[in-house]
Amino acid sequence: MLLVVVTWAYGQQESNKPKPASTSVQNSGTQKDPPSLGFNHLKDVSPIMDSDAWMEEQRLEKQLPGNQFVHDKRAMHEAAL
């Protein structure tokens, strides 16, 4: 489990490195901002993961399918860590 978290954190650090600018010129003469990726909203999340809270979340997902608040308890707990 720890290996998964470390690998994920390392991937986040690698993706934050600036990339060299493209030399291609667009027809309009201005460059557009690159599209944002889906995980950009996770920048303020703590890298610490509580496996007990995660297992409880998995159990609640099975008991309460479709409940939108199942993930909130673990997210708030890990943010406090």
Biopython code that builds the backbone (N, CA, C, O; Angstrom):
import numpy as np
from Bio.PDB.StructureBuilder import StructureBuilder

atoms = [
    (1, "MET", "N", (0.835, -1.181, 0.000)),
    (1, "MET", "CA", (0.000, 0.000, 0.000)),
    (1, "MET", "C", (0.880, 1.245, 0.000)),
    (1, "MET", "O", (0.611, 2.208, -0.718)),
    (2, "LEU", "N", (1.926, 1.216, 0.807)),
    (2, "LEU", "CA", (2.834, 2.356, 0.890)),
    (2, "LEU", "C", (3.521, 2.579, -0.449)),
    (2, "LEU", "O", (3.737, 3.721, -0.854)),
    (3, "LEU", "N", (3.864, 1.500, -1.134)),
    (3, "LEU", "CA", (4.511, 1.613, -2.430)),
    (3, "LEU", "C", (3.606, 2.314, -3.437)),
    (3, "LEU", "O", (4.085, 3.107, -4.248)),
    (4, "VAL", "N", (2.315, 2.036, -3.398)),
    (4, "VAL", "CA", (1.361, 2.675, -4.305)),
    (4, "VAL", "C", (1.309, 4.174, -4.045)),
    (4, "VAL", "O", (1.301, 4.969, -4.985)),
    (5, "VAL", "N", (1.274, 4.561, -2.774)),
    (5, "VAL", "CA", (1.202, 5.982, -2.424)),
    (5, "VAL", "C", (2.483, 6.696, -2.830)),
    (5, "VAL", "O", (2.428, 7.805, -3.362)),
    (6, "VAL", "N", (3.643, 6.073, -2.587)),
    (6, "VAL", "CA", (4.920, 6.689, -2.950)),
    (6, "VAL", "C", (5.020, 6.823, -4.462)),
    (6, "VAL", "O", (5.470, 7.854, -4.962)),
    (7, "THR", "N", (4.611, 5.804, -5.189)),
    (7, "THR", "CA", (4.646, 5.864, -6.651)),
    (7, "THR", "C", (3.735, 6.961, -7.172)),
    (7, "THR", "O", (4.103, 7.688, -8.095)),
    (8, "TRP", "N", (2.556, 7.088, -6.590)),
    (8, "TRP", "CA", (1.624, 8.135, -7.008)),
    (8, "TRP", "C", (2.211, 9.517, -6.728)),
    (8, "TRP", "O", (2.123, 10.408, -7.574)),
    (9, "ALA", "N", (2.811, 9.706, -5.543)),
    (9, "ALA", "CA", (3.386, 11.002, -5.181)),
    (9, "ALA", "C", (4.551, 11.342, -6.100)),
    (9, "ALA", "O", (4.700, 12.499, -6.494)),
    (10, "TYR", "N", (5.379, 10.364, -6.451)),
    (10, "TYR", "CA", (6.497, 10.606, -7.353)),
    (10, "TYR", "C", (5.986, 11.003, -8.736)),
    (10, "TYR", "O", (6.559, 11.880, -9.383)),
    (11, "GLY", "N", (4.927, 10.371, -9.183)),
    (11, "GLY", "CA", (4.331, 10.726, -10.476)),
    (11, "GLY", "C", (3.786, 12.140, -10.472)),
    (11, "GLY", "O", (3.865, 12.836, -11.485)),
    (12, "GLN", "N", (3.230, 12.578, -9.341)),
    (12, "GLN", "CA", (2.735, 13.947, -9.224)),
    (12, "GLN", "C", (3.884, 14.933, -9.336)),
    (12, "GLN", "O", (3.742, 15.969, -9.986)),
    (13, "GLN", "N", (5.028, 14.631, -8.712)),
    (13, "GLN", "CA", (6.173, 15.527, -8.762)),
    (13, "GLN", "C", (6.735, 15.597, -10.171)),
    (13, "GLN", "O", (7.109, 16.674, -10.633)),
    (14, "GLU", "N", (6.800, 14.470, -10.857)),
    (14, "GLU", "CA", (7.319, 14.450, -12.218)),
    (14, "GLU", "C", (6.423, 15.241, -13.169)),
    (14, "GLU", "O", (6.919, 15.888, -14.091)),
    (15, "SER", "N", (5.112, 15.193, -12.952)),
    (15, "SER", "CA", (4.197, 15.882, -13.856)),
    (15, "SER", "C", (4.200, 17.384, -13.629)),
    (15, "SER", "O", (3.722, 18.129, -14.485)),
    (16, "ASN", "N", (4.730, 17.857, -12.492)),
    (16, "ASN", "CA", (4.760, 19.287, -12.211)),
    (16, "ASN", "C", (5.978, 19.980, -12.803)),
    (16, "ASN", "O", (6.064, 21.206, -12.743)),
    (17, "LYS", "N", (6.921, 19.239, -13.370)),
    (17, "LYS", "CA", (8.106, 19.852, -13.962)),
    (17, "LYS", "C", (7.700, 20.590, -15.238)),
    (17, "LYS", "O", (6.891, 20.084, -16.017)),
    (18, "PRO", "N", (8.258, 21.789, -15.457)),
    (18, "PRO", "CA", (7.909, 22.531, -16.672)),
    (18, "PRO", "C", (8.449, 21.834, -17.908)),
    (18, "PRO", "O", (9.548, 21.280, -17.894)),
    (19, "LYS", "N", (7.680, 21.868, -18.956)),
    (19, "LYS", "CA", (8.081, 21.255, -20.213)),
    (19, "LYS", "C", (8.548, 22.357, -21.163)),
    (19, "LYS", "O", (8.058, 23.484, -21.083)),
    (20, "PRO", "N", (9.479, 22.053, -22.054)),
    (20, "PRO", "CA", (9.949, 23.079, -22.987)),
    (20, "PRO", "C", (8.821, 23.544, -23.902)),
    (20, "PRO", "O", (7.929, 22.774, -24.260)),
    (21, "ALA", "N", (8.882, 24.813, -24.267)),
    (21, "ALA", "CA", (7.837, 25.396, -25.103)),
    (21, "ALA", "C", (7.877, 24.790, -26.496)),
    (21, "ALA", "O", (8.944, 24.464, -27.017)),
    (22, "SER", "N", (6.728, 24.647, -27.076)),
    (22, "SER", "CA", (6.612, 24.103, -28.415)),
    (22, "SER", "C", (7.033, 25.153, -29.438)),
    (22, "SER", "O", (6.765, 26.341, -29.256)),
    (23, "THR", "N", (7.695, 24.720, -30.517)),
    (23, "THR", "CA", (8.146, 25.665, -31.537)),
    (23, "THR", "C", (7.124, 25.848, -32.644)),
    (23, "THR", "O", (7.322, 26.680, -33.529)),
    (24, "SER", "N", (6.045, 25.096, -32.614)),
    (24, "SER", "CA", (5.038, 25.235, -33.658)),
    (24, "SER", "C", (4.238, 26.519, -33.462)),
    (24, "SER", "O", (3.982, 26.935, -32.333)),
    (25, "VAL", "N", (3.850, 27.135, -34.563)),
    (25, "VAL", "CA", (3.077, 28.373, -34.525)),
    (25, "VAL", "C", (1.652, 28.049, -34.953)),
    (25, "VAL", "O", (1.434, 27.369, -35.956)),
    (26, "GLN", "N", (0.692, 28.536, -34.190)),
    (26, "GLN", "CA", (-0.702, 28.293, -34.527)),
    (26, "GLN", "C", (-1.164, 29.315, -35.556)),
    (26, "GLN", "O", (-0.546, 30.368, -35.714)),
    (27, "ASN", "N", (-2.251, 29.002, -36.255)),
    (27, "ASN", "CA", (-2.763, 29.873, -37.303)),
    (27, "ASN", "C", (-3.206, 31.222, -36.771)),
    (27, "ASN", "O", (-3.040, 32.230, -37.458)),
    (28, "SER", "N", (-3.759, 31.274, -35.582)),
    (28, "SER", "CA", (-4.274, 32.532, -35.053)),
    (28, "SER", "C", (-3.158, 33.419, -34.512)),
    (28, "SER", "O", (-3.399, 34.594, -34.236)),
    (29, "GLY", "N", (-1.963, 32.901, -34.355)),
    (29, "GLY", "CA", (-0.854, 33.703, -33.870)),
    (29, "GLY", "C", (-0.751, 33.734, -32.358)),
    (29, "GLY", "O", (0.260, 34.197, -31.829)),
    (30, "THR", "N", (-1.758, 33.260, -31.648)),
    (30, "THR", "CA", (-1.698, 33.221, -30.186)),
    (30, "THR", "C", (-1.751, 31.772, -29.742)),
    (30, "THR", "O", (-2.366, 30.931, -30.397)),
    (31, "GLN", "N", (-1.106, 31.491, -28.633)),
    (31, "GLN", "CA", (-1.126, 30.126, -28.123)),
    (31, "GLN", "C", (-2.206, 29.998, -27.065)),
    (31, "GLN", "O", (-2.416, 30.899, -26.253)),
    (32, "LYS", "N", (-2.875, 28.880, -27.089)),
    (32, "LYS", "CA", (-3.912, 28.606, -26.101)),
    (32, "LYS", "C", (-3.280, 27.923, -24.897)),
    (32, "LYS", "O", (-2.247, 27.263, -25.015)),
    (33, "ASP", "N", (-3.908, 28.087, -23.744)),
    (33, "ASP", "CA", (-3.451, 27.385, -22.557)),
    (33, "ASP", "C", (-3.725, 25.899, -22.735)),
    (33, "ASP", "O", (-4.755, 25.523, -23.296)),
    (34, "PRO", "N", (-2.814, 25.051, -22.265)),
    (34, "PRO", "CA", (-3.074, 23.612, -22.383)),
    (34, "PRO", "C", (-4.267, 23.225, -21.521)),
    (34, "PRO", "O", (-4.521, 23.866, -20.501)),
    (35, "PRO", "N", (-4.991, 22.205, -21.904)),
    (35, "PRO", "CA", (-6.149, 21.793, -21.104)),
    (35, "PRO", "C", (-5.701, 21.297, -19.733)),
    (35, "PRO", "O", (-4.639, 20.691, -19.594)),
    (36, "SER", "N", (-6.515, 21.561, -18.741)),
    (36, "SER", "CA", (-6.174, 21.105, -17.391)),
    (36, "SER", "C", (-6.470, 19.617, -17.274)),
    (36, "SER", "O", (-7.379, 19.097, -17.919)),
    (37, "LEU", "N", (-5.698, 18.953, -16.449)),
    (37, "LEU", "CA", (-5.888, 17.525, -16.256)),
    (37, "LEU", "C", (-6.875, 17.282, -15.130)),
    (37, "LEU", "O", (-7.110, 18.166, -14.306)),
    (38, "GLY", "N", (-7.447, 16.110, -15.090)),
    (38, "GLY", "CA", (-8.485, 15.804, -14.119)),
    (38, "GLY", "C", (-8.033, 15.808, -12.674)),
    (38, "GLY", "O", (-8.849, 16.020, -11.777)),
    (39, "PHE", "N", (-6.737, 15.575, -12.422)),
    (39, "PHE", "CA", (-6.295, 15.507, -11.037)),
    (39, "PHE", "C", (-5.754, 16.830, -10.525)),
    (39, "PHE", "O", (-5.188, 16.856, -9.432)),
    (40, "ASN", "N", (-5.895, 17.925, -11.249)),
    (40, "ASN", "CA", (-5.406, 19.220, -10.779)),
    (40, "ASN", "C", (-6.098, 19.666, -9.504)),
    (40, "ASN", "O", (-5.491, 20.387, -8.711)),
    (41, "HIS", "N", (-7.332, 19.272, -9.275)),
    (41, "HIS", "CA", (-8.046, 19.689, -8.073)),
    (41, "HIS", "C", (-7.516, 18.996, -6.822)),
    (41, "HIS", "O", (-7.930, 19.343, -5.716)),
    (42, "LEU", "N", (-6.615, 18.030, -6.964)),
    (42, "LEU", "CA", (-6.092, 17.296, -5.822)),
    (42, "LEU", "C", (-4.795, 17.880, -5.270)),
    (42, "LEU", "O", (-4.125, 17.211, -4.483)),
    (43, "LYS", "N", (-4.415, 19.093, -5.647)),
    (43, "LYS", "CA", (-3.148, 19.663, -5.206)),
    (43, "LYS", "C", (-3.120, 19.951, -3.716)),
    (43, "LYS", "O", (-2.043, 19.930, -3.119)),
    (44, "ASP", "N", (-4.253, 20.217, -3.094)),
    (44, "ASP", "CA", (-4.268, 20.554, -1.681)),
    (44, "ASP", "C", (-4.556, 19.350, -0.783)),
    (44, "ASP", "O", (-4.807, 19.524, 0.410)),
    (45, "VAL", "N", (-4.524, 18.148, -1.327)),
    (45, "VAL", "CA", (-4.811, 16.947, -0.551)),
    (45, "VAL", "C", (-3.519, 16.438, 0.092)),
    (45, "VAL", "O", (-2.460, 16.436, -0.535)),
    (46, "SER", "N", (-3.619, 16.018, 1.322)),
    (46, "SER", "CA", (-2.472, 15.496, 2.064)),
    (46, "SER", "C", (-1.966, 14.206, 1.422)),
    (46, "SER", "O", (-2.773, 13.395, 0.966)),
    (47, "PRO", "N", (-0.645, 13.997, 1.377)),
    (47, "PRO", "CA", (-0.121, 12.755, 0.807)),
    (47, "PRO", "C", (-0.251, 11.566, 1.753)),
    (47, "PRO", "O", (0.084, 10.441, 1.381)),
    (48, "ILE", "N", (-0.734, 11.805, 2.974)),
    (48, "ILE", "CA", (-0.894, 10.729, 3.950)),
    (48, "ILE", "C", (-2.234, 10.042, 3.716)),
    (48, "ILE", "O", (-3.264, 10.697, 3.562)),
    (49, "MET", "N", (-2.203, 8.710, 3.693)),
    (49, "MET", "CA", (-3.429, 7.947, 3.477)),
    (49, "MET", "C", (-3.670, 7.035, 4.668)),
    (49, "MET", "O", (-2.769, 6.304, 5.080)),
    (50, "ASP", "N", (-4.856, 7.069, 5.219)),
    (50, "ASP", "CA", (-5.231, 6.212, 6.345)),
    (50, "ASP", "C", (-5.928, 4.979, 5.784)),
    (50, "ASP", "O", (-7.048, 5.063, 5.281)),
    (51, "SER", "N", (-5.256, 3.833, 5.874)),
    (51, "SER", "CA", (-5.817, 2.623, 5.268)),
    (51, "SER", "C", (-7.061, 2.134, 6.012)),
    (51, "SER", "O", (-7.942, 1.533, 5.397)),
    (52, "ASP", "N", (-7.150, 2.377, 7.318)),
    (52, "ASP", "CA", (-8.358, 1.975, 8.049)),
    (52, "ASP", "C", (-9.574, 2.762, 7.560)),
    (52, "ASP", "O", (-10.654, 2.201, 7.375)),
    (53, "ALA", "N", (-9.386, 4.058, 7.355)),
    (53, "ALA", "CA", (-10.486, 4.886, 6.849)),
    (53, "ALA", "C", (-10.849, 4.471, 5.427)),
    (53, "ALA", "O", (-12.020, 4.503, 5.049)),
    (54, "TRP", "N", (-9.847, 4.083, 4.639)),
    (54, "TRP", "CA", (-10.105, 3.648, 3.264)),
    (54, "TRP", "C", (-10.918, 2.351, 3.254)),
    (54, "TRP", "O", (-11.842, 2.198, 2.456)),
    (55, "MET", "N", (-10.566, 1.415, 4.151)),
    (55, "MET", "CA", (-11.312, 0.157, 4.215)),
    (55, "MET", "C", (-12.746, 0.397, 4.688)),
    (55, "MET", "O", (-13.678, -0.249, 4.211)),
    (56, "GLU", "N", (-12.915, 1.327, 5.625)),
    (56, "GLU", "CA", (-14.266, 1.663, 6.072)),
    (56, "GLU", "C", (-15.063, 2.289, 4.925)),
    (56, "GLU", "O", (-16.258, 2.034, 4.774)),
    (57, "GLU", "N", (-14.387, 3.106, 4.126)),
    (57, "GLU", "CA", (-15.053, 3.717, 2.971)),
    (57, "GLU", "C", (-15.502, 2.651, 1.977)),
    (57, "GLU", "O", (-16.599, 2.739, 1.424)),
    (58, "GLN", "N", (-14.661, 1.646, 1.748)),
    (58, "GLN", "CA", (-15.026, 0.557, 0.845)),
    (58, "GLN", "C", (-16.247, -0.202, 1.368)),
    (58, "GLN", "O", (-17.135, -0.568, 0.599)),
    (59, "ARG", "N", (-16.281, -0.433, 2.678)),
    (59, "ARG", "CA", (-17.423, -1.129, 3.288)),
    (59, "ARG", "C", (-18.700, -0.298, 3.141)),
    (59, "ARG", "O", (-19.763, -0.835, 2.831)),
    (60, "LEU", "N", (-18.587, 1.018, 3.365)),
    (60, "LEU", "CA", (-19.761, 1.881, 3.241)),
    (60, "LEU", "C", (-20.253, 1.969, 1.799)),
    (60, "LEU", "O", (-21.454, 2.088, 1.559)),
    (61, "GLU", "N", (-19.325, 1.911, 0.837)),
    (61, "GLU", "CA", (-19.739, 1.924, -0.574)),
    (61, "GLU", "C", (-20.604, 0.707, -0.897)),
    (61, "GLU", "O", (-21.552, 0.799, -1.676)),
    (62, "LYS", "N", (-20.266, -0.439, -0.289)),
    (62, "LYS", "CA", (-21.061, -1.646, -0.520)),
    (62, "LYS", "C", (-22.420, -1.559, 0.176)),
    (62, "LYS", "O", (-23.430, -2.011, -0.364)),
    (63, "GLN", "N", (-22.438, -0.972, 1.385)),
    (63, "GLN", "CA", (-23.687, -0.870, 2.137)),
    (63, "GLN", "C", (-24.600, 0.222, 1.591)),
    (63, "GLN", "O", (-25.821, 0.069, 1.588)),
    (64, "LEU", "N", (-24.010, 1.327, 1.129)),
    (64, "LEU", "CA", (-24.791, 2.481, 0.666)),
    (64, "LEU", "C", (-24.414, 2.834, -0.775)),
    (64, "LEU", "O", (-23.796, 3.874, -1.003)),
    (65, "PRO", "N", (-24.768, 2.003, -1.739)),
    (65, "PRO", "CA", (-24.398, 2.311, -3.122)),
    (65, "PRO", "C", (-25.087, 3.584, -3.607)),
    (65, "PRO", "O", (-26.274, 3.795, -3.360)),
    (66, "GLY", "N", (-24.333, 4.415, -4.292)),
    (66, "GLY", "CA", (-24.892, 5.647, -4.843)),
    (66, "GLY", "C", (-24.935, 6.807, -3.871)),
    (66, "GLY", "O", (-25.388, 7.887, -4.248)),
    (67, "ASN", "N", (-24.484, 6.636, -2.633)),
    (67, "ASN", "CA", (-24.486, 7.729, -1.657)),
    (67, "ASN", "C", (-23.302, 8.644, -1.942)),
    (67, "ASN", "O", (-22.156, 8.197, -1.972)),
    (68, "GLN", "N", (-23.583, 9.921, -2.150)),
    (68, "GLN", "CA", (-22.536, 10.859, -2.541)),
    (68, "GLN", "C", (-21.650, 11.293, -1.375)),
    (68, "GLN", "O", (-20.604, 11.902, -1.600)),
    (69, "PHE", "N", (-22.040, 10.997, -0.145)),
    (69, "PHE", "CA", (-21.290, 11.454, 1.019)),
    (69, "PHE", "C", (-20.360, 10.388, 1.603)),
    (69, "PHE", "O", (-19.727, 10.628, 2.632)),
    (70, "VAL", "N", (-20.266, 9.226, 0.973)),
    (70, "VAL", "CA", (-19.443, 8.138, 1.493)),
    (70, "VAL", "C", (-17.967, 8.541, 1.534)),
    (70, "VAL", "O", (-17.262, 8.183, 2.477)),
    (71, "HIS", "N", (-17.494, 9.270, 0.542)),
    (71, "HIS", "CA", (-16.070, 9.610, 0.431)),
    (71, "HIS", "C", (-15.681, 10.806, 1.299)),
    (71, "HIS", "O", (-14.493, 11.031, 1.528)),
    (72, "ASP", "N", (-16.641, 11.564, 1.781)),
    (72, "ASP", "CA", (-16.343, 12.804, 2.503)),
    (72, "ASP", "C", (-15.645, 12.567, 3.835)),
    (72, "ASP", "O", (-14.749, 13.328, 4.200)),
    (73, "LYS", "N", (-16.033, 11.532, 4.566)),
    (73, "LYS", "CA", (-15.465, 11.297, 5.894)),
    (73, "LYS", "C", (-13.963, 11.038, 5.793)),
    (73, "LYS", "O", (-13.184, 11.612, 6.555)),
    (74, "ARG", "N", (-13.551, 10.179, 4.860)),
    (74, "ARG", "CA", (-12.128, 9.874, 4.711)),
    (74, "ARG", "C", (-11.366, 11.088, 4.200)),
    (74, "ARG", "O", (-10.247, 11.343, 4.646)),
    (75, "ALA", "N", (-11.946, 11.836, 3.281)),
    (75, "ALA", "CA", (-11.272, 13.016, 2.746)),
    (75, "ALA", "C", (-11.029, 14.054, 3.841)),
    (75, "ALA", "O", (-9.955, 14.651, 3.906)),
    (76, "MET", "N", (-12.019, 14.265, 4.694)),
    (76, "MET", "CA", (-11.851, 15.237, 5.780)),
    (76, "MET", "C", (-10.847, 14.724, 6.810)),
    (76, "MET", "O", (-10.063, 15.506, 7.349)),
    (77, "HIS", "N", (-10.862, 13.425, 7.089)),
    (77, "HIS", "CA", (-9.923, 12.850, 8.051)),
    (77, "HIS", "C", (-8.485, 12.970, 7.538)),
    (77, "HIS", "O", (-7.595, 13.365, 8.291)),
    (78, "GLU", "N", (-8.250, 12.633, 6.265)),
    (78, "GLU", "CA", (-6.902, 12.705, 5.712)),
    (78, "GLU", "C", (-6.430, 14.143, 5.565)),
    (78, "GLU", "O", (-5.234, 14.411, 5.681)),
    (79, "ALA", "N", (-7.336, 15.067, 5.314)),
    (79, "ALA", "CA", (-6.952, 16.477, 5.237)),
    (79, "ALA", "C", (-6.496, 16.983, 6.601)),
    (79, "ALA", "O", (-5.616, 17.840, 6.686)),
    (80, "ALA", "N", (-7.093, 16.452, 7.667)),
    (80, "ALA", "CA", (-6.696, 16.859, 9.021)),
    (80, "ALA", "C", (-5.331, 16.288, 9.393)),
    (80, "ALA", "O", (-4.634, 16.852, 10.236)),
    (81, "LEU", "N", (-4.943, 15.172, 8.770)),
    (81, "LEU", "CA", (-3.637, 14.579, 9.081)),
    (81, "LEU", "C", (-2.556, 15.474, 8.542)),
    (81, "LEU", "O", (-1.373, 15.171, 8.689)),
]
sb = StructureBuilder()
sb.init_structure("model")
sb.init_model(0)
sb.init_chain("A")
sb.init_seg("    ")
for serial, (resi, resn, name, xyz) in enumerate(atoms, 1):
    if name == "N":
        sb.init_residue(resn, " ", resi, " ")
    sb.init_atom(name, np.array(xyz, "f"), 0.0, 1.0, " ", f" {name:<3s}", serial, name[0])
structure = sb.get_structure()
